[in-house]
Amino acid sequence: MKQALFALLVAVVLAGCGSRGSSPTPNVGAENEPLSAVELQELSAGWKTNFARHKVSLREFQSGGPGKDGIPALDRPRFLHVTEAGFLRPREPVIALTLAGRARAYPLQILVWHEIVNDVVAGVPVAVTFCPLCNTAIAFDRRVGRRTLSFGTTGNLRNSDLVMYDRQTESWWQQFGGEGVVGRYAGTRLRTLPARIVAWRSFRSQYPDGVVLSRETGYSRRYGENPYVGYDDVSSPPFFPTHNAKDERLPPKERVVFIERGDAAVAIPFSILAKRRRVDVTVAGHRFEVRWQGGVSSALDTGAIASGRDVGAAQVFERGRPTTFAEPFWFAVAAFRPNVEIVGRSSGTDSSVPRPSSAPDPRGACAGCRRG
């Protein structure tokens, strides 16, 4: 019943964002079969993408409801000095990005409605992204070779995660990991930048000369309201099907600190980190210090983001400097990185729980499902 009500709510909220996507419904067990001519025509309608180049099965994509750019990225972001942002409450979550001493905050109350901000910080073209379905807040360098890309939303999902596209080649990119998955840039990976979620009061205190993304976006949205009320219930499954949904090492929507270097990856459950306050971990020879900080509201809990329960946030340092990581829901990690090790489940700082050998094959296709 709860999932049905949530589906209805999301359908109503997103109905005004754009038309439905045209991607075909994935077929369970048919992930290795090529699309039929009709299916490929449906998937490629309105796109200039080179669908002959793809790193994953085209059957893994499914419509999230709105079509291409139905959830509009912000291309001309405006900013306010931290002293002018009276619309934010102390515990509200913002994405903090600092480059060359320039600090910017991107409130989730805005990103939950737009998902991508194309920006330039200290001369670096960046894409600040947030997928509310996976709780992934990730910033990327928009430069690939000598080309600077700008990104929009495809309206499609894979493993319940945002699939972006670049407007220059219309290649499709997976937000989780930042890899090109279809088109000219299939196999290319964007450089990730050290962004993280913090409470507004922490950002304002640490960066008194910083700036914050303004609500003056050029769009009419209910900024401050959460269109995904109750979505982050820890034991509830994601709204859309994902690979490895039966991996029950953690509850589906347990937040984790996800650190990946090369082919190695670890996940530290928030429930463990909140108790320990600090965890040291080594990944592919890199030593990280992971710290816990409370007082950060969930953006995906109550109707008003400022009133969301305190879920806390993490900081990750390598050699004393902030480094790249993410804070996704567990189901997203299980789907995209099934061989991840879970850190801290038993005594000892670097203790881990390996992936069960009986876990489902991560290449399986999602079952068909449409929002609303």
C-alpha positions as CSV (number, residue, x, y, z in Angstrom):
1,M,0.0,0.0,0.0
2,K,2.8,2.4,0.9
3,Q,4.6,1.8,-2.3
4,A,1.4,2.3,-4.3
5,L,0.8,5.6,-2.6
6,F,4.3,6.7,-3.3
7,A,4.0,5.7,-7.0
8,L,0.9,7.8,-7.3
9,L,2.5,10.8,-5.6
10,V,5.6,10.7,-7.8
11,A,3.5,10.3,-11.0
12,V,1.5,13.4,-10.1
13,V,4.6,15.4,-9.2
14,L,6.4,14.6,-12.3
15,A,3.5,14.8,-14.7
16,G,4.2,18.5,-15.1
17,C,7.9,18.0,-15.8
18,G,7.6,16.5,-19.3
19,S,6.2,13.7,-21.4
20,R,6.8,10.1,-20.8
21,G,10.0,8.5,-22.1
22,S,9.8,6.1,-25.0
23,S,12.3,3.5,-23.8
24,P,11.1,-0.1,-24.1
25,T,10.2,-2.1,-21.0
26,P,13.1,-4.5,-20.1
27,N,12.5,-8.2,-20.4
28,V,13.6,-10.4,-17.5
29,G,16.0,-13.1,-18.7
30,A,16.5,-11.5,-22.1
31,E,19.3,-9.1,-21.3
32,N,21.7,-10.7,-23.8
33,E,19.2,-10.5,-26.7
34,P,19.5,-7.5,-29.0
35,L,16.6,-5.2,-29.4
36,S,14.2,-5.8,-32.2
37,A,14.0,-3.1,-34.9
38,V,10.8,-1.8,-33.4
39,E,12.3,-1.7,-29.9
40,L,15.4,0.1,-31.1
41,Q,13.2,2.6,-32.9
42,E,11.3,3.3,-29.7
43,L,14.4,3.7,-27.7
44,S,16.2,5.9,-30.2
45,A,13.2,8.2,-31.1
46,G,14.2,11.8,-30.7
47,W,17.9,11.0,-30.2
48,K,21.0,11.5,-32.3
49,T,22.9,9.0,-30.2
50,N,25.0,6.3,-31.8
51,F,23.2,3.3,-30.4
52,A,25.6,0.9,-32.1
53,R,28.1,1.8,-29.4
54,H,27.1,0.7,-26.0
55,K,28.9,-0.8,-22.9
56,V,25.7,-2.3,-21.4
57,S,22.7,-4.1,-22.8
58,L,20.2,-1.6,-24.2
59,R,17.5,-3.6,-22.5
60,E,18.7,-2.4,-19.1
61,F,17.3,1.1,-19.7
62,Q,13.7,2.0,-18.7
63,S,11.6,5.1,-18.7
64,G,11.5,7.0,-15.4
65,G,8.4,8.9,-16.5
66,P,9.5,12.3,-17.8
67,G,11.1,12.2,-21.3
68,K,14.2,13.8,-22.5
69,D,14.9,17.0,-20.5
70,G,11.6,16.5,-18.7
71,I,13.5,17.1,-15.5
72,P,15.3,20.2,-16.6
73,A,19.0,20.7,-15.8
74,L,20.1,24.1,-14.7
75,D,22.5,25.7,-17.3
76,R,22.6,29.3,-16.0
77,P,22.8,28.9,-12.3
78,R,22.6,32.0,-10.1
79,F,24.2,32.3,-6.7
80,L,23.7,34.2,-3.5
81,H,26.2,35.1,-0.8
82,V,25.7,32.8,2.2
83,T,24.4,35.8,4.2
84,E,21.6,36.2,1.7
85,A,20.2,32.6,1.7
86,G,17.4,33.1,4.1
87,F,15.4,30.2,2.5
88,L,17.6,27.5,4.0
89,R,17.3,26.0,7.5
90,P,20.3,25.1,9.6
91,R,20.1,21.3,9.1
92,E,19.1,21.3,5.5
93,P,21.4,19.2,3.2
94,V,23.5,20.9,0.6
95,I,26.1,19.6,-1.8
96,A,29.4,21.4,-0.9
97,L,32.0,21.8,-3.7
98,T,35.3,23.6,-3.2
99,L,37.8,24.2,-5.9
100,A,40.9,26.4,-5.7
101,G,39.5,28.1,-2.6
102,R,36.1,28.8,-4.2
103,A,33.2,27.2,-2.2
104,R,29.7,26.7,-3.5
105,A,26.7,25.1,-2.0
106,Y,23.9,23.4,-4.1
107,P,20.8,22.8,-1.9
108,L,19.1,19.5,-2.3
109,Q,15.8,21.3,-2.1
110,I,16.7,22.6,-5.6
111,L,18.6,19.6,-6.9
112,V,15.8,17.2,-6.1
113,W,13.8,19.0,-8.8
114,H,16.6,19.4,-11.4
115,E,19.1,16.7,-10.8
116,I,21.9,18.4,-12.8
117,V,23.6,21.8,-12.5
118,N,26.1,22.8,-15.3
119,D,28.4,25.3,-13.7
120,V,31.9,26.7,-13.8
121,V,33.9,26.9,-10.5
122,A,37.3,28.5,-10.3
123,G,37.6,28.1,-14.1
124,V,36.6,24.4,-14.0
125,P,33.5,23.3,-15.9
126,V,31.5,21.1,-13.5
127,A,28.3,19.1,-13.4
128,V,26.9,18.8,-10.0
129,T,24.4,16.0,-9.9
130,F,21.9,14.4,-7.5
131,C,19.8,11.3,-8.2
132,P,17.1,11.2,-5.5
133,L,16.2,7.6,-6.3
134,C,19.7,6.4,-5.4
135,N,20.7,9.3,-3.0
136,T,23.8,9.8,-5.1
137,A,25.3,13.4,-4.9
138,I,28.3,13.4,-7.3
139,A,30.2,16.3,-9.0
140,F,32.0,15.8,-12.3
141,D,34.6,17.7,-14.4
142,R,32.7,18.3,-17.7
143,R,35.9,18.2,-19.8
144,V,36.6,15.2,-22.0
145,G,39.7,15.6,-24.0
146,R,39.7,19.0,-25.5
147,R,35.9,19.2,-25.4
148,T,33.7,20.7,-22.7
149,L,30.3,18.9,-22.4
150,S,27.0,20.1,-20.9
151,F,24.6,17.6,-19.5
152,G,20.9,17.0,-19.4
153,T,18.5,14.2,-18.2
154,T,17.6,11.4,-20.7
155,G,14.4,10.6,-18.8
156,N,15.7,7.0,-18.5
157,L,17.0,5.0,-15.6
158,R,19.3,2.1,-15.2
159,N,19.3,0.3,-11.8
160,S,17.0,3.1,-10.6
161,D,19.8,5.6,-11.2
162,L,19.8,8.7,-13.3
163,V,21.1,8.4,-16.9
164,M,22.4,11.7,-18.2
165,Y,23.3,12.7,-21.7
166,D,25.8,15.2,-23.1
167,R,24.3,17.7,-25.5
168,Q,27.4,17.7,-27.8
169,T,27.2,14.0,-28.9
170,E,24.0,12.9,-27.1
171,S,26.0,10.0,-25.5
172,W,24.3,8.5,-22.5
173,W,26.2,8.6,-19.1
174,Q,25.5,6.7,-15.9
175,Q,25.4,9.0,-13.0
176,F,26.7,6.3,-10.6
177,G,30.3,6.1,-11.6
178,G,30.2,8.7,-14.3
179,E,30.8,6.3,-17.2
180,G,29.6,6.8,-20.7
181,V,27.4,3.8,-21.5
182,V,25.9,4.5,-24.9
183,G,27.1,6.5,-27.9
184,R,30.3,8.3,-28.9
185,Y,31.7,8.3,-25.4
186,A,30.7,4.7,-24.4
187,G,33.5,3.5,-22.1
188,T,34.8,7.0,-21.2
189,R,34.7,8.0,-17.6
190,L,34.2,11.5,-16.3
191,R,36.6,12.8,-13.6
192,T,34.9,12.9,-10.2
193,L,35.4,15.9,-8.0
194,P,35.5,15.9,-4.1
195,A,31.9,17.1,-3.4
196,R,29.9,16.0,-0.3
197,I,26.6,16.5,1.5
198,V,26.8,18.8,4.5
199,A,24.3,20.7,6.7
200,W,23.7,24.3,5.6
201,R,24.9,25.7,8.9
202,S,28.2,23.7,8.6
203,F,28.8,25.1,5.1
204,R,27.9,28.7,6.2
205,S,30.2,28.4,9.2
206,Q,33.1,26.9,7.3
207,Y,32.9,29.1,4.2
208,P,31.7,32.6,5.3
209,D,32.6,33.9,1.9
210,G,31.0,31.1,0.0
211,V,28.0,31.3,-2.3
212,V,24.8,29.2,-2.6
213,L,22.7,28.2,-5.6
214,S,19.7,30.6,-5.8
215,R,16.0,29.6,-6.1
216,E,15.9,32.0,-9.1
217,T,16.3,29.2,-11.6
218,G,13.9,30.3,-14.3
219,Y,11.5,27.4,-13.4
220,S,8.5,27.2,-11.2
221,R,9.0,24.4,-8.7
222,R,8.0,23.8,-5.1
223,Y,11.6,24.3,-3.7
224,G,11.8,23.2,-0.1
225,E,9.2,20.4,-0.6
226,N,10.2,16.8,-1.0
227,P,8.3,15.1,-3.9
228,Y,9.6,11.7,-2.6
229,V,7.9,11.6,0.8
230,G,8.9,8.6,2.8
231,Y,11.1,7.2,0.0
232,D,14.2,6.6,2.2
233,D,12.5,4.2,4.6
234,V,15.6,2.0,5.2
235,S,13.8,-1.4,4.7
236,S,11.7,-0.4,1.6
237,P,12.9,-1.5,-1.8
238,P,13.6,1.1,-4.6
239,F,10.6,2.1,-6.6
240,F,12.3,0.7,-9.8
241,P,13.8,-2.8,-10.1
242,T,17.5,-3.2,-9.9
243,H,20.2,-5.8,-10.4
244,N,21.0,-7.9,-7.3
245,A,17.9,-6.9,-5.5
246,K,18.2,-10.1,-3.4
247,D,21.6,-9.0,-1.9
248,E,20.4,-8.6,1.7
249,R,23.7,-7.9,3.4
250,L,22.3,-4.5,4.2
251,P,18.7,-3.1,4.1
252,P,18.0,-1.7,0.6
253,K,18.1,2.0,1.6
254,E,20.7,1.9,4.3
255,R,23.0,4.8,3.5
256,V,26.6,3.9,3.0
257,V,29.9,5.6,2.4
258,F,31.1,4.3,-0.9
259,I,34.8,4.6,-1.9
260,E,36.1,3.2,-5.1
261,R,39.6,3.1,-6.5
262,G,40.1,1.2,-9.7
263,D,38.5,-2.2,-9.4
264,A,38.4,-2.2,-5.6
265,A,35.5,-0.7,-3.6
266,V,34.2,-0.6,-0.1
267,A,31.0,0.4,1.6
268,I,30.7,1.6,5.2
269,P,27.2,1.6,6.6
270,F,26.0,4.8,8.2
271,S,24.8,2.7,11.1
272,I,28.4,1.6,11.8
273,L,30.0,4.9,11.1
274,A,27.6,6.8,13.4
275,K,28.6,4.6,16.3
276,R,32.3,4.7,15.7
277,R,32.5,8.3,14.5
278,R,35.7,7.4,12.7
279,V,36.8,4.5,10.5
280,D,40.2,4.0,8.8
281,V,40.1,1.9,5.7
282,T,42.5,0.9,2.8
283,V,41.3,0.6,-0.7
284,A,43.7,-0.5,-3.5
285,G,46.6,0.8,-1.5
286,H,45.0,4.1,-0.6
287,R,44.5,4.9,3.0
288,F,41.3,6.8,3.9
289,E,40.0,8.4,7.1
290,V,36.2,8.4,7.2
291,R,34.5,10.7,9.8
292,W,30.9,11.0,10.9
293,Q,29.0,14.2,11.4
294,G,25.4,14.4,12.7
295,G,22.9,17.2,12.3
296,V,22.1,16.7,8.6
297,S,18.5,16.3,7.6
298,S,17.3,13.7,5.0
299,A,16.0,15.3,1.8
300,L,13.8,12.2,1.1
301,D,11.9,11.8,4.4
302,T,9.1,14.3,5.2
303,G,7.2,16.6,2.9
304,A,9.3,19.6,4.0
305,I,13.0,18.9,3.5
306,A,14.0,21.2,6.4
307,S,12.0,18.9,8.7
308,G,13.6,15.6,7.6
309,R,15.0,13.4,10.2
310,D,18.7,13.6,11.1
311,V,20.6,11.0,9.0
312,G,24.0,12.6,9.3
313,A,26.7,12.8,6.7
314,A,30.3,11.7,6.2
315,Q,33.7,13.2,5.4
316,V,36.5,11.2,3.7
317,F,40.1,12.3,3.8
318,E,43.2,10.9,2.1
319,R,46.5,12.2,3.5
320,G,44.5,14.9,5.3
321,R,42.8,16.2,2.2
322,P,39.2,15.8,1.2
323,T,38.7,13.2,-1.5
324,T,36.0,11.7,-3.7
325,F,33.3,9.4,-2.4
326,A,29.6,9.0,-2.4
327,E,26.7,8.3,0.0
328,P,24.3,6.2,-1.9
329,F,21.6,3.8,-0.8
330,W,22.9,0.2,-0.4
331,F,20.7,-1.2,-3.3
332,A,22.6,1.1,-5.8
333,V,26.0,-0.2,-4.6
334,A,24.7,-3.8,-4.8
335,A,23.5,-3.2,-8.3
336,F,26.5,-1.5,-9.8
337,R,29.4,-2.9,-7.7
338,P,28.3,-6.3,-6.5
339,N,31.8,-7.3,-5.4
340,V,32.0,-4.5,-2.9
341,E,33.2,-5.2,0.6
342,I,31.3,-4.0,3.6
343,V,33.6,-2.5,6.2
344,G,33.0,-2.5,9.9
345,R,30.5,-5.3,10.3
346,S,32.7,-7.0,13.0
347,S,35.4,-6.0,15.4
348,G,38.5,-4.2,13.9
349,T,38.7,-1.1,11.9
350,D,39.4,-2.7,8.6
351,S,37.1,-5.7,9.0
352,S,34.8,-6.5,6.1
353,V,32.1,-8.8,4.9
354,P,32.7,-10.2,1.4
355,R,30.0,-10.6,-1.2
356,P,28.3,-14.0,-0.9
357,S,29.3,-16.3,-3.8
358,S,25.6,-17.1,-4.3
359,A,24.7,-13.5,-5.0
360,P,22.7,-13.1,-8.3
361,D,24.5,-12.4,-11.5
362,P,24.8,-8.5,-11.8
363,R,24.2,-8.7,-15.6
364,G,20.5,-9.6,-15.2
365,A,18.1,-7.2,-16.7
366,C,15.5,-5.2,-14.6
367,A,11.9,-6.1,-14.7
368,G,9.6,-3.7,-16.5
369,C,8.2,-0.9,-14.4
370,R,7.0,2.7,-15.0
371,R,6.6,5.4,-12.5
372,G,2.8,6.0,-12.3
